[in-house]
């Protein structure tokens, strides 16, 4: 069982993680006017906070090249809240 603040491995092949990764790529695309397309989830971790923070390593196609980013997504399902906090090149 996860303790508040601990970062633990998540199931990288789950539909929920894939959906969060796609959300992160789309948000980054909108905010940066970037030409990126979702590829696949490489790894995912989660941290219990007021809600959950997901650290998702995702491969994207950017300008014909495969690049790897780490997305940090904060989710509070009881408030229907989801926010991309960080999207950085690994």
MODELLER restraints for C-alpha pairs under 7 A, 6 or more apart:
rsr = mdl.restraints
at = mdl.atoms
rsr.add(forms.Gaussian(group=physical.xy_distance, feature=features.Distance(at['CA:3:A'], at['CA:48:A']), mean=6.91, stdev=0.5))
rsr.add(forms.Gaussian(group=physical.xy_distance, feature=features.Distance(at['CA:4:A'], at['CA:48:A']), mean=4.85, stdev=0.5))
rsr.add(forms.Gaussian(group=physical.xy_distance, feature=features.Distance(at['CA:4:A'], at['CA:49:A']), mean=5.86, stdev=0.5))
rsr.add(forms.Gaussian(group=physical.xy_distance, feature=features.Distance(at['CA:5:A'], at['CA:47:A']), mean=5.81, stdev=0.5))
rsr.add(forms.Gaussian(group=physical.xy_distance, feature=features.Distance(at['CA:5:A'], at['CA:48:A']), mean=5.38, stdev=0.5))
rsr.add(forms.Gaussian(group=physical.xy_distance, feature=features.Distance(at['CA:5:A'], at['CA:49:A']), mean=5.92, stdev=0.5))
rsr.add(forms.Gaussian(group=physical.xy_distance, feature=features.Distance(at['CA:6:A'], at['CA:47:A']), mean=5.56, stdev=0.5))
rsr.add(forms.Gaussian(group=physical.xy_distance, feature=features.Distance(at['CA:6:A'], at['CA:48:A']), mean=6.52, stdev=0.5))
rsr.add(forms.Gaussian(group=physical.xy_distance, feature=features.Distance(at['CA:7:A'], at['CA:45:A']), mean=6.38, stdev=0.5))
rsr.add(forms.Gaussian(group=physical.xy_distance, feature=features.Distance(at['CA:7:A'], at['CA:46:A']), mean=5.42, stdev=0.5))
rsr.add(forms.Gaussian(group=physical.xy_distance, feature=features.Distance(at['CA:7:A'], at['CA:47:A']), mean=4.43, stdev=0.5))
rsr.add(forms.Gaussian(group=physical.xy_distance, feature=features.Distance(at['CA:8:A'], at['CA:45:A']), mean=5.40, stdev=0.5))
rsr.add(forms.Gaussian(group=physical.xy_distance, feature=features.Distance(at['CA:8:A'], at['CA:46:A']), mean=5.47, stdev=0.5))
rsr.add(forms.Gaussian(group=physical.xy_distance, feature=features.Distance(at['CA:8:A'], at['CA:47:A']), mean=6.50, stdev=0.5))
rsr.add(forms.Gaussian(group=physical.xy_distance, feature=features.Distance(at['CA:9:A'], at['CA:44:A']), mean=6.28, stdev=0.5))
rsr.add(forms.Gaussian(group=physical.xy_distance, feature=features.Distance(at['CA:9:A'], at['CA:45:A']), mean=4.38, stdev=0.5))
rsr.add(forms.Gaussian(group=physical.xy_distance, feature=features.Distance(at['CA:9:A'], at['CA:46:A']), mean=6.40, stdev=0.5))
rsr.add(forms.Gaussian(group=physical.xy_distance, feature=features.Distance(at['CA:10:A'], at['CA:44:A']), mean=5.24, stdev=0.5))
rsr.add(forms.Gaussian(group=physical.xy_distance, feature=features.Distance(at['CA:10:A'], at['CA:45:A']), mean=4.80, stdev=0.5))
rsr.add(forms.Gaussian(group=physical.xy_distance, feature=features.Distance(at['CA:10:A'], at['CA:46:A']), mean=6.09, stdev=0.5))
rsr.add(forms.Gaussian(group=physical.xy_distance, feature=features.Distance(at['CA:11:A'], at['CA:44:A']), mean=6.71, stdev=0.5))
rsr.add(forms.Gaussian(group=physical.xy_distance, feature=features.Distance(at['CA:12:A'], at['CA:41:A']), mean=6.27, stdev=0.5))
rsr.add(forms.Gaussian(group=physical.xy_distance, feature=features.Distance(at['CA:12:A'], at['CA:42:A']), mean=6.87, stdev=0.5))
rsr.add(forms.Gaussian(group=physical.xy_distance, feature=features.Distance(at['CA:12:A'], at['CA:43:A']), mean=5.43, stdev=0.5))
rsr.add(forms.Gaussian(group=physical.xy_distance, feature=features.Distance(at['CA:12:A'], at['CA:44:A']), mean=5.27, stdev=0.5))
rsr.add(forms.Gaussian(group=physical.xy_distance, feature=features.Distance(at['CA:18:A'], at['CA:41:A']), mean=6.62, stdev=0.5))
rsr.add(forms.Gaussian(group=physical.xy_distance, feature=features.Distance(at['CA:21:A'], at['CA:41:A']), mean=6.95, stdev=0.5))
rsr.add(forms.Gaussian(group=physical.xy_distance, feature=features.Distance(at['CA:21:A'], at['CA:56:A']), mean=6.61, stdev=0.5))
rsr.add(forms.Gaussian(group=physical.xy_distance, feature=features.Distance(at['CA:21:A'], at['CA:58:A']), mean=6.80, stdev=0.5))
rsr.add(forms.Gaussian(group=physical.xy_distance, feature=features.Distance(at['CA:22:A'], at['CA:38:A']), mean=6.20, stdev=0.5))
rsr.add(forms.Gaussian(group=physical.xy_distance, feature=features.Distance(at['CA:24:A'], at['CA:71:A']), mean=6.39, stdev=0.5))
rsr.add(forms.Gaussian(group=physical.xy_distance, feature=features.Distance(at['CA:24:A'], at['CA:84:A']), mean=5.89, stdev=0.5))
rsr.add(forms.Gaussian(group=physical.xy_distance, feature=features.Distance(at['CA:25:A'], at['CA:38:A']), mean=6.28, stdev=0.5))
rsr.add(forms.Gaussian(group=physical.xy_distance, feature=features.Distance(at['CA:27:A'], at['CA:84:A']), mean=6.85, stdev=0.5))
rsr.add(forms.Gaussian(group=physical.xy_distance, feature=features.Distance(at['CA:28:A'], at['CA:87:A']), mean=6.83, stdev=0.5))
rsr.add(forms.Gaussian(group=physical.xy_distance, feature=features.Distance(at['CA:29:A'], at['CA:35:A']), mean=6.51, stdev=0.5))
rsr.add(forms.Gaussian(group=physical.xy_distance, feature=features.Distance(at['CA:29:A'], at['CA:36:A']), mean=6.37, stdev=0.5))
rsr.add(forms.Gaussian(group=physical.xy_distance, feature=features.Distance(at['CA:35:A'], at['CA:62:A']), mean=5.99, stdev=0.5))
rsr.add(forms.Gaussian(group=physical.xy_distance, feature=features.Distance(at['CA:35:A'], at['CA:63:A']), mean=6.68, stdev=0.5))
rsr.add(forms.Gaussian(group=physical.xy_distance, feature=features.Distance(at['CA:36:A'], at['CA:60:A']), mean=6.20, stdev=0.5))
rsr.add(forms.Gaussian(group=physical.xy_distance, feature=features.Distance(at['CA:36:A'], at['CA:61:A']), mean=5.56, stdev=0.5))
rsr.add(forms.Gaussian(group=physical.xy_distance, feature=features.Distance(at['CA:36:A'], at['CA:62:A']), mean=4.64, stdev=0.5))
rsr.add(forms.Gaussian(group=physical.xy_distance, feature=features.Distance(at['CA:37:A'], at['CA:60:A']), mean=5.42, stdev=0.5))
rsr.add(forms.Gaussian(group=physical.xy_distance, feature=features.Distance(at['CA:37:A'], at['CA:61:A']), mean=5.10, stdev=0.5))
rsr.add(forms.Gaussian(group=physical.xy_distance, feature=features.Distance(at['CA:37:A'], at['CA:62:A']), mean=6.66, stdev=0.5))
rsr.add(forms.Gaussian(group=physical.xy_distance, feature=features.Distance(at['CA:38:A'], at['CA:59:A']), mean=6.79, stdev=0.5))
rsr.add(forms.Gaussian(group=physical.xy_distance, feature=features.Distance(at['CA:38:A'], at['CA:60:A']), mean=4.76, stdev=0.5))
rsr.add(forms.Gaussian(group=physical.xy_distance, feature=features.Distance(at['CA:38:A'], at['CA:61:A']), mean=6.57, stdev=0.5))
rsr.add(forms.Gaussian(group=physical.xy_distance, feature=features.Distance(at['CA:39:A'], at['CA:59:A']), mean=5.13, stdev=0.5))
rsr.add(forms.Gaussian(group=physical.xy_distance, feature=features.Distance(at['CA:39:A'], at['CA:60:A']), mean=4.62, stdev=0.5))
rsr.add(forms.Gaussian(group=physical.xy_distance, feature=features.Distance(at['CA:39:A'], at['CA:61:A']), mean=6.33, stdev=0.5))
rsr.add(forms.Gaussian(group=physical.xy_distance, feature=features.Distance(at['CA:40:A'], at['CA:58:A']), mean=5.75, stdev=0.5))
rsr.add(forms.Gaussian(group=physical.xy_distance, feature=features.Distance(at['CA:40:A'], at['CA:59:A']), mean=5.29, stdev=0.5))
rsr.add(forms.Gaussian(group=physical.xy_distance, feature=features.Distance(at['CA:41:A'], at['CA:57:A']), mean=6.09, stdev=0.5))
rsr.add(forms.Gaussian(group=physical.xy_distance, feature=features.Distance(at['CA:41:A'], at['CA:58:A']), mean=4.48, stdev=0.5))
rsr.add(forms.Gaussian(group=physical.xy_distance, feature=features.Distance(at['CA:41:A'], at['CA:59:A']), mean=6.34, stdev=0.5))
rsr.add(forms.Gaussian(group=physical.xy_distance, feature=features.Distance(at['CA:42:A'], at['CA:57:A']), mean=5.35, stdev=0.5))
rsr.add(forms.Gaussian(group=physical.xy_distance, feature=features.Distance(at['CA:42:A'], at['CA:58:A']), mean=5.42, stdev=0.5))
rsr.add(forms.Gaussian(group=physical.xy_distance, feature=features.Distance(at['CA:42:A'], at['CA:59:A']), mean=6.80, stdev=0.5))
rsr.add(forms.Gaussian(group=physical.xy_distance, feature=features.Distance(at['CA:43:A'], at['CA:56:A']), mean=5.88, stdev=0.5))
rsr.add(forms.Gaussian(group=physical.xy_distance, feature=features.Distance(at['CA:43:A'], at['CA:57:A']), mean=5.02, stdev=0.5))
rsr.add(forms.Gaussian(group=physical.xy_distance, feature=features.Distance(at['CA:44:A'], at['CA:54:A']), mean=6.89, stdev=0.5))
rsr.add(forms.Gaussian(group=physical.xy_distance, feature=features.Distance(at['CA:44:A'], at['CA:55:A']), mean=5.61, stdev=0.5))
rsr.add(forms.Gaussian(group=physical.xy_distance, feature=features.Distance(at['CA:44:A'], at['CA:56:A']), mean=4.36, stdev=0.5))
rsr.add(forms.Gaussian(group=physical.xy_distance, feature=features.Distance(at['CA:44:A'], at['CA:57:A']), mean=6.10, stdev=0.5))
rsr.add(forms.Gaussian(group=physical.xy_distance, feature=features.Distance(at['CA:45:A'], at['CA:54:A']), mean=5.74, stdev=0.5))
rsr.add(forms.Gaussian(group=physical.xy_distance, feature=features.Distance(at['CA:45:A'], at['CA:55:A']), mean=5.07, stdev=0.5))
rsr.add(forms.Gaussian(group=physical.xy_distance, feature=features.Distance(at['CA:45:A'], at['CA:56:A']), mean=6.42, stdev=0.5))
rsr.add(forms.Gaussian(group=physical.xy_distance, feature=features.Distance(at['CA:46:A'], at['CA:52:A']), mean=6.63, stdev=0.5))
rsr.add(forms.Gaussian(group=physical.xy_distance, feature=features.Distance(at['CA:46:A'], at['CA:53:A']), mean=5.59, stdev=0.5))
rsr.add(forms.Gaussian(group=physical.xy_distance, feature=features.Distance(at['CA:46:A'], at['CA:54:A']), mean=4.40, stdev=0.5))
rsr.add(forms.Gaussian(group=physical.xy_distance, feature=features.Distance(at['CA:46:A'], at['CA:55:A']), mean=6.03, stdev=0.5))
rsr.add(forms.Gaussian(group=physical.xy_distance, feature=features.Distance(at['CA:47:A'], at['CA:53:A']), mean=5.07, stdev=0.5))
rsr.add(forms.Gaussian(group=physical.xy_distance, feature=features.Distance(at['CA:47:A'], at['CA:54:A']), mean=6.40, stdev=0.5))
rsr.add(forms.Gaussian(group=physical.xy_distance, feature=features.Distance(at['CA:51:A'], at['CA:75:A']), mean=5.66, stdev=0.5))
rsr.add(forms.Gaussian(group=physical.xy_distance, feature=features.Distance(at['CA:51:A'], at['CA:76:A']), mean=4.47, stdev=0.5))
rsr.add(forms.Gaussian(group=physical.xy_distance, feature=features.Distance(at['CA:52:A'], at['CA:74:A']), mean=5.82, stdev=0.5))
rsr.add(forms.Gaussian(group=physical.xy_distance, feature=features.Distance(at['CA:52:A'], at['CA:75:A']), mean=5.26, stdev=0.5))
rsr.add(forms.Gaussian(group=physical.xy_distance, feature=features.Distance(at['CA:52:A'], at['CA:76:A']), mean=6.55, stdev=0.5))
rsr.add(forms.Gaussian(group=physical.xy_distance, feature=features.Distance(at['CA:53:A'], at['CA:72:A']), mean=6.68, stdev=0.5))
rsr.add(forms.Gaussian(group=physical.xy_distance, feature=features.Distance(at['CA:53:A'], at['CA:73:A']), mean=5.53, stdev=0.5))
rsr.add(forms.Gaussian(group=physical.xy_distance, feature=features.Distance(at['CA:53:A'], at['CA:74:A']), mean=4.37, stdev=0.5))
rsr.add(forms.Gaussian(group=physical.xy_distance, feature=features.Distance(at['CA:53:A'], at['CA:75:A']), mean=6.23, stdev=0.5))
rsr.add(forms.Gaussian(group=physical.xy_distance, feature=features.Distance(at['CA:54:A'], at['CA:72:A']), mean=5.62, stdev=0.5))
rsr.add(forms.Gaussian(group=physical.xy_distance, feature=features.Distance(at['CA:54:A'], at['CA:73:A']), mean=5.14, stdev=0.5))
rsr.add(forms.Gaussian(group=physical.xy_distance, feature=features.Distance(at['CA:54:A'], at['CA:74:A']), mean=6.41, stdev=0.5))
rsr.add(forms.Gaussian(group=physical.xy_distance, feature=features.Distance(at['CA:55:A'], at['CA:70:A']), mean=6.62, stdev=0.5))
rsr.add(forms.Gaussian(group=physical.xy_distance, feature=features.Distance(at['CA:55:A'], at['CA:71:A']), mean=5.70, stdev=0.5))
rsr.add(forms.Gaussian(group=physical.xy_distance, feature=features.Distance(at['CA:55:A'], at['CA:72:A']), mean=4.71, stdev=0.5))
rsr.add(forms.Gaussian(group=physical.xy_distance, feature=features.Distance(at['CA:55:A'], at['CA:73:A']), mean=6.67, stdev=0.5))
rsr.add(forms.Gaussian(group=physical.xy_distance, feature=features.Distance(at['CA:56:A'], at['CA:70:A']), mean=5.53, stdev=0.5))
rsr.add(forms.Gaussian(group=physical.xy_distance, feature=features.Distance(at['CA:56:A'], at['CA:71:A']), mean=5.10, stdev=0.5))
rsr.add(forms.Gaussian(group=physical.xy_distance, feature=features.Distance(at['CA:56:A'], at['CA:72:A']), mean=6.45, stdev=0.5))
rsr.add(forms.Gaussian(group=physical.xy_distance, feature=features.Distance(at['CA:57:A'], at['CA:68:A']), mean=6.87, stdev=0.5))
rsr.add(forms.Gaussian(group=physical.xy_distance, feature=features.Distance(at['CA:57:A'], at['CA:69:A']), mean=5.72, stdev=0.5))
rsr.add(forms.Gaussian(group=physical.xy_distance, feature=features.Distance(at['CA:57:A'], at['CA:70:A']), mean=4.38, stdev=0.5))
rsr.add(forms.Gaussian(group=physical.xy_distance, feature=features.Distance(at['CA:57:A'], at['CA:71:A']), mean=6.32, stdev=0.5))
rsr.add(forms.Gaussian(group=physical.xy_distance, feature=features.Distance(at['CA:58:A'], at['CA:68:A']), mean=5.69, stdev=0.5))
rsr.add(forms.Gaussian(group=physical.xy_distance, feature=features.Distance(at['CA:58:A'], at['CA:69:A']), mean=5.45, stdev=0.5))
rsr.add(forms.Gaussian(group=physical.xy_distance, feature=features.Distance(at['CA:58:A'], at['CA:70:A']), mean=6.23, stdev=0.5))
rsr.add(forms.Gaussian(group=physical.xy_distance, feature=features.Distance(at['CA:59:A'], at['CA:66:A']), mean=6.48, stdev=0.5))
rsr.add(forms.Gaussian(group=physical.xy_distance, feature=features.Distance(at['CA:59:A'], at['CA:67:A']), mean=5.61, stdev=0.5))
rsr.add(forms.Gaussian(group=physical.xy_distance, feature=features.Distance(at['CA:59:A'], at['CA:68:A']), mean=4.48, stdev=0.5))
rsr.add(forms.Gaussian(group=physical.xy_distance, feature=features.Distance(at['CA:59:A'], at['CA:69:A']), mean=6.42, stdev=0.5))
rsr.add(forms.Gaussian(group=physical.xy_distance, feature=features.Distance(at['CA:60:A'], at['CA:66:A']), mean=5.63, stdev=0.5))
rsr.add(forms.Gaussian(group=physical.xy_distance, feature=features.Distance(at['CA:60:A'], at['CA:67:A']), mean=5.44, stdev=0.5))
rsr.add(forms.Gaussian(group=physical.xy_distance, feature=features.Distance(at['CA:60:A'], at['CA:68:A']), mean=6.31, stdev=0.5))
rsr.add(forms.Gaussian(group=physical.xy_distance, feature=features.Distance(at['CA:61:A'], at['CA:67:A']), mean=6.34, stdev=0.5))
rsr.add(forms.Gaussian(group=physical.xy_distance, feature=features.Distance(at['CA:68:A'], at['CA:89:A']), mean=6.08, stdev=0.5))
rsr.add(forms.Gaussian(group=physical.xy_distance, feature=features.Distance(at['CA:68:A'], at['CA:90:A']), mean=5.66, stdev=0.5))
rsr.add(forms.Gaussian(group=physical.xy_distance, feature=features.Distance(at['CA:69:A'], at['CA:87:A']), mean=6.42, stdev=0.5))
rsr.add(forms.Gaussian(group=physical.xy_distance, feature=features.Distance(at['CA:69:A'], at['CA:88:A']), mean=5.31, stdev=0.5))
rsr.add(forms.Gaussian(group=physical.xy_distance, feature=features.Distance(at['CA:69:A'], at['CA:89:A']), mean=4.35, stdev=0.5))
rsr.add(forms.Gaussian(group=physical.xy_distance, feature=features.Distance(at['CA:69:A'], at['CA:90:A']), mean=5.10, stdev=0.5))
rsr.add(forms.Gaussian(group=physical.xy_distance, feature=features.Distance(at['CA:70:A'], at['CA:87:A']), mean=5.67, stdev=0.5))
rsr.add(forms.Gaussian(group=physical.xy_distance, feature=features.Distance(at['CA:70:A'], at['CA:88:A']), mean=5.43, stdev=0.5))
rsr.add(forms.Gaussian(group=physical.xy_distance, feature=features.Distance(at['CA:70:A'], at['CA:89:A']), mean=6.46, stdev=0.5))
rsr.add(forms.Gaussian(group=physical.xy_distance, feature=features.Distance(at['CA:70:A'], at['CA:90:A']), mean=6.33, stdev=0.5))
rsr.add(forms.Gaussian(group=physical.xy_distance, feature=features.Distance(at['CA:71:A'], at['CA:86:A']), mean=5.55, stdev=0.5))
rsr.add(forms.Gaussian(group=physical.xy_distance, feature=features.Distance(at['CA:71:A'], at['CA:87:A']), mean=4.42, stdev=0.5))
rsr.add(forms.Gaussian(group=physical.xy_distance, feature=features.Distance(at['CA:71:A'], at['CA:88:A']), mean=6.62, stdev=0.5))
rsr.add(forms.Gaussian(group=physical.xy_distance, feature=features.Distance(at['CA:72:A'], at['CA:84:A']), mean=6.07, stdev=0.5))
rsr.add(forms.Gaussian(group=physical.xy_distance, feature=features.Distance(at['CA:72:A'], at['CA:85:A']), mean=5.43, stdev=0.5))
rsr.add(forms.Gaussian(group=physical.xy_distance, feature=features.Distance(at['CA:72:A'], at['CA:86:A']), mean=4.99, stdev=0.5))
rsr.add(forms.Gaussian(group=physical.xy_distance, feature=features.Distance(at['CA:72:A'], at['CA:87:A']), mean=6.48, stdev=0.5))
rsr.add(forms.Gaussian(group=physical.xy_distance, feature=features.Distance(at['CA:73:A'], at['CA:82:A']), mean=6.98, stdev=0.5))
rsr.add(forms.Gaussian(group=physical.xy_distance, feature=features.Distance(at['CA:73:A'], at['CA:83:A']), mean=5.63, stdev=0.5))
rsr.add(forms.Gaussian(group=physical.xy_distance, feature=features.Distance(at['CA:73:A'], at['CA:84:A']), mean=4.60, stdev=0.5))
rsr.add(forms.Gaussian(group=physical.xy_distance, feature=features.Distance(at['CA:73:A'], at['CA:85:A']), mean=5.73, stdev=0.5))
rsr.add(forms.Gaussian(group=physical.xy_distance, feature=features.Distance(at['CA:74:A'], at['CA:82:A']), mean=5.72, stdev=0.5))
rsr.add(forms.Gaussian(group=physical.xy_distance, feature=features.Distance(at['CA:74:A'], at['CA:83:A']), mean=5.26, stdev=0.5))
rsr.add(forms.Gaussian(group=physical.xy_distance, feature=features.Distance(at['CA:74:A'], at['CA:84:A']), mean=6.53, stdev=0.5))
rsr.add(forms.Gaussian(group=physical.xy_distance, feature=features.Distance(at['CA:74:A'], at['CA:85:A']), mean=6.89, stdev=0.5))
rsr.add(forms.Gaussian(group=physical.xy_distance, feature=features.Distance(at['CA:75:A'], at['CA:81:A']), mean=5.70, stdev=0.5))
rsr.add(forms.Gaussian(group=physical.xy_distance, feature=features.Distance(at['CA:75:A'], at['CA:82:A']), mean=4.55, stdev=0.5))
rsr.add(forms.Gaussian(group=physical.xy_distance, feature=features.Distance(at['CA:75:A'], at['CA:83:A']), mean=6.64, stdev=0.5))
rsr.add(forms.Gaussian(group=physical.xy_distance, feature=features.Distance(at['CA:76:A'], at['CA:82:A']), mean=6.52, stdev=0.5))
